[in-house]
Amino acid sequence: MKLTFLLIICSCLAWGGLGKPQFPDQEKDPLFWNTWAQHTLKNALTLQKLNQNTAKNLILFLGDGMGIPTVTAARILKGQLSGLSGEETQLEMDKFPFVALSKTYNTNAQVSDSAGTATAYLCGVKANEGTVGVSAAAVRSQCNTTQGNEVTSILRWAKEAGKSVGIVTTTRVNHATPSAAYAHCVDRDWFSDGEMPAEAVQAGCKDIARQLFENIPNIDVIMGGGRKYMFPKNQSDVEYPGEKKHFGTRKDGRNLVEEWTNRMKNKKAKYVWNKKELLSLNPNNVDYILGLFEPGDLPYNLERNTETDPSLTEMVELAIKILRKNPRGFYLLVEGGRIDHGHHEGKAKQALHEAVEMDRAIGRADLITSIYDTMTVVTADHSHMFNFGGYTPRGNTIFGLAPMLSDVDQKPFTAILYGNGPGFKVINGLRENVSTLDYQENNYQAQSAVPLRMETHGGEDVAVFAKGPMAHLLHGVHEQNYIPHVMAYAACIGQNRDHCMSSSGAFSLSPALPSMAALLTLTRLLC
């Protein structure tokens, strides 16, 4: 049986390398599908023995805006980038044994935003849209509703338990998703005091960049963009000294990077702002890192300067190698944040390549961690008005045309479409003819049904993929705020610690690995 399965897989790979994918002959044989299904069944049967170890490490991969249609399209793209048809490809997250659905609504919104959802999956409490790290009693932009309504995150719970903690994002480090890990702010747009109303500053509310350095002492790893929010107003940027849009924004005159550097001078701490500096670091000699690689968000992966800008995968690998030195383990939040931006702009190609890069980072994390002591969760905060269809044939390029003309206006259309967004275009009263355009160009804006300057989020449930200790607790359909409670339970942190106590009152941790498996894992880490 194993030999047959291997032959089938090898034949698939050989077929994929012959050029443009065609319908494979072996799929006509019922043996192909029966063998594949039986192999999958055998793997599923092994899951009856649940992994109930204590999670030493926790990793949350958050694909911002990565709804289920995005996952499916990214899977096809990943395969097509390797010369395959794409539909049969597996994403790294597809390999996770447990899958659930997450209900993404905010307390005051049927279709959510990234701030209220971040509060849910990081702090365990549903909240209002536009707010981070505060309960639903706080009102957006009303400074005086902050105090007394703060809620803490799983990153803080992990830090208080003695673990190392980190944040890696392709957006600004003070953007909605990462900020809920450390900030308590009634407005997600208060990036620095330069974006805050004067009355909020006078009332004592703190901007998000400031809270990054003040709320949770010594976050071990911080990597992403957002450099301009750390420097005094009108201070030129180190990378773009002549571009005013990248100048510092802080009205209080503080240099938060310099303050961090001075505070950490007696520790093994490094501040870096480009890929060369990042990759020159030996993680064994670094305990703390602040990496700010752009004044704002990092560039799309398709547009990234591979000489100066690190990829998400490169940042994740270094982050884990620094964090895992702590014998008590770590918590790491990783955000593929620009999936969301690509969709908002109607640029499906940018969004899907961002999703493929995040999946690559998930694969790299798998290689340098162990499923026996590391719980990994992959999910999204919300979906988008993105989809693809049109009865496309097998192997159709994901960015290609549907195989038919509209039976209304007799014009072609791409498989990928948006429900709303900037791709709505009318010429002489008629829908634009996409066959006259380069619809596979990186920044092509797919057609949309309703004209909007920016495409909107979608309201459907999103997927949650889980592996490692206690991953089986993520199953079925859950409220989004359930996620950090499960992760905390798996790691015996926060309020979920009673089940970890032995009769003597000391923590009783399940052995993470049988001795042979431990040896194999150690060998893999050292090689």
BELZILIN-V258512 format. One record per pair of residues at least 24 apart in sequence whose ideal C-beta (glycine too) atoms are under 6 Angstrom apart, sorted by sequence separation. I is the first residue (numbers start at 0). J is the second residue. D is the distance in whole Angstrom. If there is no record, write none. Layout:
I;J;D
I;J;D
This chain:
7;31;6
230;254;6
263;287;6
422;446;5
423;447;5
182;207;5
389;414;5
413;438;5
422;447;4
124;150;5
154;180;4
229;255;4
229;256;5
387;414;5
420;447;4
423;450;4
122;150;4
152;180;5
182;210;4
387;415;5
417;445;6
419;447;5
106;135;4
178;207;5
416;445;6
4;34;5
122;152;5
181;211;6
259;289;6
415;445;5
416;446;6
417;447;4
418;448;5
419;449;4
3;34;5
121;152;4
420;451;5
421;452;6
121;153;6
277;309;5
385;417;6
413;445;6
419;451;5
181;214;5
274;307;5
384;417;5
4;38;5
149;183;4
173;207;4
181;215;5
273;307;5
274;308;6
384;418;4
420;454;3
173;208;5
237;272;6
274;309;4
282;317;6
384;419;5
419;454;6
285;321;6
419;455;6
191;228;4
417;454;5
173;211;6
190;228;5
282;320;4
299;337;6
282;321;5
145;185;5
144;185;6
342;383;4
398;439;5
212;255;6
342;385;5
141;185;6
311;356;5
315;360;4
139;185;6
140;186;5
131;178;5
132;179;5
139;186;6
212;259;6
312;359;5
316;363;5
131;179;4
137;185;5
312;360;4
319;367;5
172;221;6
245;294;4
311;360;5
315;364;6
46;96;5
63;113;6
132;182;5
133;183;5
299;349;5
348;398;6
131;182;5
132;183;4
172;223;4
301;352;5
312;363;5
173;225;5
300;352;5
131;184;5
171;224;5
172;225;5
300;353;6
164;218;6
165;219;6
171;225;3
130;185;5
164;219;6
165;220;3
166;221;5
167;222;5
168;223;4
173;228;6
193;248;4
131;187;6
163;219;4
193;249;6
300;356;5
142;199;4
158;215;6
191;248;5
193;250;5
117;175;6
121;179;5
129;187;5
191;249;5
192;250;5
236;294;5
117;176;5
121;180;5
145;204;6
192;251;5
142;202;5
155;215;6
114;175;4
118;179;5
113;175;4
117;179;4
142;204;4
20;83;6
113;176;6
20;84;4
226;291;4
16;82;6
15;82;5
227;294;4
15;83;4
219;287;5
220;288;5
221;289;5
222;290;4
226;294;5
347;415;5
224;293;4
384;454;6
224;295;6
384;455;6
224;296;5
345;417;6
114;187;4
224;297;5
383;456;6
384;457;5
383;457;5
345;420;4
381;456;5
382;457;4
345;421;5
345;422;4
382;459;5
382;461;6
379;461;4
378;463;4
377;464;4
376;465;5
375;466;5
222;314;5
375;467;6
348;441;5
374;467;4
373;467;5
374;468;5
346;442;5
370;466;6
370;467;5
220;318;5
347;445;5
345;444;4
345;445;6
220;321;6
345;454;5
343;453;5
343;454;5
342;454;6
63;176;6
61;176;6
374;489;5
171;296;6
170;296;5
169;297;5
372;511;4
301;441;5
371;511;5
371;512;5
169;311;6
167;314;5
167;315;6
167;318;5
369;520;5
180;332;6
165;318;5
165;322;5
176;334;5
163;322;4
163;325;4
162;327;5
161;327;4
162;328;5
163;329;4
164;330;5
165;331;5
166;332;5
167;333;5
168;334;4
170;336;3
162;329;5
169;336;5
162;330;6
168;336;5
169;337;5
157;330;4
154;330;6
116;380;4
116;381;6
91;358;5
113;380;5
90;358;5
92;361;6
91;361;4
111;381;5
91;362;4
56;328;5
55;328;4
56;329;5
57;330;5
58;331;5
59;332;5
60;333;5
61;334;5
62;335;5
63;336;5
65;338;5
64;338;5
63;338;6
64;339;3
76;351;5
62;338;5
63;339;4
101;378;6
64;342;5
73;351;5
77;355;5
103;381;5
72;351;5
76;355;6
73;354;4
73;355;5
69;354;6
92;377;4
65;354;6
62;357;6
60;361;6
84;393;6
84;394;4
65;379;4
72;387;6
66;382;3
55;372;4
56;373;4
57;374;5
58;375;5
59;376;5
60;377;4
62;379;5
63;380;6
66;383;6
68;385;6
68;386;5
52;371;6
64;383;5
54;374;4
76;397;5
75;397;5
72;397;6
153;483;4
156;487;6
160;492;4
153;486;6
153;487;6
157;492;6
156;492;5
156;493;4
110;456;5
110;458;4
109;458;6
125;480;5
124;480;6
123;480;5
102;460;6
103;461;6
120;479;5
100;460;4
101;461;5
119;479;4
123;483;5
119;480;4
123;484;5
101;463;5
120;482;5
121;483;6
99;463;4
98;464;6
97;465;4
95;464;4
95;465;6
96;466;6
22;393;6
95;466;4
92;464;4
97;470;5
20;394;4
97;471;6
99;473;5
99;474;5
97;473;5
99;475;6
100;476;5
101;477;6
102;478;5
103;479;6
99;477;6
101;479;5
66;457;6
66;461;6
67;462;6
54;468;4
52;468;4
50;468;5
49;471;5
57;486;5
57;490;5
54;489;4
54;490;4
53;491;6
53;508;4
53;509;5
52;509;5
52;511;5
